[in-house]
Amino acid sequence: MKSSGDGQGAIDTSKPHPARMYDYYLGGKDSYPVDWEAAEQAIAFLPGIKEGARANRAFMQRASRLLAGLGVRQYLDIGTGIPTEPNLHQVVQQAVPDARVVYVDNDPIVLRHAEALLRGTPEGRTEYLQADVRDVDKIIEGAREILNFDRPVALSMVALLHFVSDEYDPRGLVRRLLEPLAPGSYLMLSHATGDFDPEAWARVIKIYRDSGVPAQVRSWAEFATFFSGLELIGPGVELVSRWYPEPGDQYSGNDRIPVYVGVARKT
């Protein structure tokens, strides 16, 4: 596993970072007091946010296994976050040992952990690129060095787009990232929603925005537009608890988890 970026940079502990807050929700230890404080404020307004983070993680694993089972051997995962096992490459390379995975994130702490933890199978390849989702050209250029864009690629943007407000044209970013990918590629998304408790989510969004993160939750209809022009698979755009729930899944049937998900194929 190699990494690519502009250097590790300094870890800013003066304000919370969404990747570290997410790690805190998952019960990880790679966060700082500033992240704990912001995360606990969010939890106070929305106690289910920790459950949502864990259900989202379970979706990533289910969706990755599904795509690997369909024979997808290349993955571009943007908004990787701090590694939490099993990571996407571990899931897909268990089914497809020669799978290639490119992780992308913009937090120096993710890079630090990526170098130590993101280790793939001998047959496959796992790489890390330090970049912001809004820097599409850099992502595509870096991914092309590892992935064959003439063959299908699964583009994963799990729990990412609710940190990209409309002013940054998130739908345009998704279209630009999909454009160079071959037909038969897939888009895998999950997104927080305020449909069930808009007042609480407004407070949570303010916490993120006050720390400089352009967060924005979206409704089912708004989220569904990210899949325009693609062929949705399985149950379509659904609550995370309803998307191919597995036997024994602790989140199955819990329709109050405020996360929508979907996987679609580029034709």
N, C-alpha and C positions, 0 to 999 in steps of 0.2 A: 504494500500500500504506500502510495506517495501522496503528497499534498501539493497544492498549487495555490499561490496567493502572493500578496504584496508584503509578506512577513506577518508575524504573529500580532504585532501591535500591542498596545497597552490595554489591559482589561479595566474598563471604567466601572468602578464600584461606587461612584457618586450618585448614580441613578439606577433604577431597576431596569433589567433587560428581559424581554419576553421569553427568551430561551431559558434563562435561569429561573424565571417564575414558573415556567412549564415544568422544569425539572423539580421544583419544589412541590408542585401539585402532585407529581408522580411519586413523591417520597424520596427523591434523590438528594445528594449532598453537595452538588456543585452550584451553590448559590451563596449570596452574601446577605448581611443584615438588611441592606436596602431592598433586596429582593424579597426577603421574608416579610418585611413590613408591608410592602405593596401587595404581595400575595395574600397576606392575612386580611388586608382591607377588602380585597376582592372576594375572598371567601366569606367575610362577614356579610357582604351584600348578596352573595350568591353561593350558598353552601355547596351546591351541586357542582361547582366548577372543578373540584378535584375529581369527582366521579366522571365528569365530562372528559377531562384530560385522559383518564385511564381507558374509558370507552373508545376514545379516539385512537389511542395506541393499539387497542385490540382490533379496530377496523383496519388500521394499516397492515397488521399482520394477516388478517383474513384476506384483504384485497391483494396483497402481495403473493400469498399462496395461490389465490385464484389465477392471477396472471401468469405465475410460473407454471401452473398446471396447464395453461393455454399455450405454453411454449415460448413465452416472452423471455429473452435472454439478455436484455439491456434495460437499464433503469437509470433515470435522471431524477434524483430526489432533491428538491429545492426546499430550503427551510428545514434542514436536517435536525437541528436542535442538538442538545447535549446527548451523546450516545447512551441509550438505555437498552440493555439486552432483553429479548433478541432484537437486534437492529434489522433494518430492511434487507441488507445483504446476507445476513445469517438466515433469514427466512427463505429468500429466493434461492440461495446457493445450496440449501439443504435439498431442494427439489431439482435445481438445475445447477450442478457444480461449476459449470463454465460460465455462469452469468457474470456480466460486467455491470458495475454499479458506480455511478458518479454522484457523490454527495456535494451539496452546495449550501453554505451558510455564510453569514457576515459577522458572526461574533467571534472574537479572538479566543474565547474560552472553548468554543466548539472546536476550533482548529487545534488547540492544545490537546484536547481529549481525542480528537480524530486520529492524530498521529500515533497515539498509544493504543487505541481500542478498535479502530475500524480495520480489522484484518480479515481478509477473505480466504477462500479456498485456494489451493495451489493451482487448480485448473482455471479459476475465474480471475477477476481483477476488481479491486476496490480502490477508488481514488477520491480525493477531497479537493474541492475548489472553493476558495474564499471569495465570495462575491455577494452582492445584494441582488435580490430578485428583480429589481428595476434595471439592473445592468445586463440586459438581455444579450447584447453582442458579446460581452465577456463570457457569459455562461455558455453560449452556443460555441464560441471559439474553443473554450477549454474542453467542453464535452466532446467535440468532434475529434479531439486527440485520442480519446479513449473509446468512444462509441462509433459504430458504423451507422450513419444516418440513412443509408440505403436499406437498412433492415429495421423492423419495428422496435420502437423504444417506448417504455412506459414512463410517462412524465408524472411524477408524484409531487403534489403540493399540499401536503396534509397539514391542517391547522396553521396555514400560512396566510391565506388571502384575507382573513379578518384582521390582519395587521397591515393591509394595503388599502387605504381609503380611496374613494372614487376619484379624488383629485389626481391620483397617480395612474388612472386608467387601468385597473387590474384586469379587465376583460381584454384590453389591448395587449397587455403583457402576456396573458395566456395564449392569445392568438399568435403572437410573434414567436413564442417558444414552441408552439405546435407546428408552425408553418414549415420549418425545414425537416420535420420528422416524416418518415416514410408512411404511406398508407398501411393500416394494420397496427399503428401505434395506439397507445392508450393514454387517457388522462384520468388520474386518480386524485380526487379532491375531498376534503372535509372542511367544514366551516361552522363556526359558532353562530347561533341565531338568537335574536331577542323576541321571537314570536311568542314565547310562553311567559315571559316576565320582562317586558320592555323597560320598566322603571329600574329594576335591579341592574339590568345590563347597561343602561345609560350611566349609572354610577360606576360600574366596572370599566366601561370604555373611558370615562373621565380619568380614572387612575392611570390607564395606559397612556392616554394623550398627554397628561400632565408630566409624564416621564419622557415625552418626545416621540412616542410610538403612534403612527397614524392609524389607529385601530378603528374598525367599523364592523358591527354585526349586520347581517342581512337576513331578509325573509326567505321563505322557501322559493318564492317566485324570482327573487333577485339572485339567489344562488343558482337556480336552474339555468339562468342565462349564460353561465360560464360554459355550459355544454352545448350551446347553440352550434348547429352544423355537424354535430357528432352523433354517433349511434350509442345510446345508453344501453348498458347491459344489466342483466339481473333485474332487481326490483326498481331500477331507475334512481331518481333522486329521492332519498328516503332519510328518515331519522336513523341515527347510527345504530339504535337498538333493533331496527327492522331489516338492516341490510345483511342478508345471509347470516343470521344468527346461528351459532354453532351449539351443539348439545352441551349443556353445562355452563354456557356463557352467562356470567352473573349479570350482564347488562341487558340480556334478551327480555323483551317485553316492557322495559322501563321507558315509556314514551315521554318522560319528563326530562330526559337528558337533552340539553339544548344544542345538539350538533346534527347538522345535515351532511350527508355523504353521497358520493356517486362515483361511478367508473364508466367511462365511455370510450368508444373506439373511433379512431379516425379512418374514414372510408376513402 
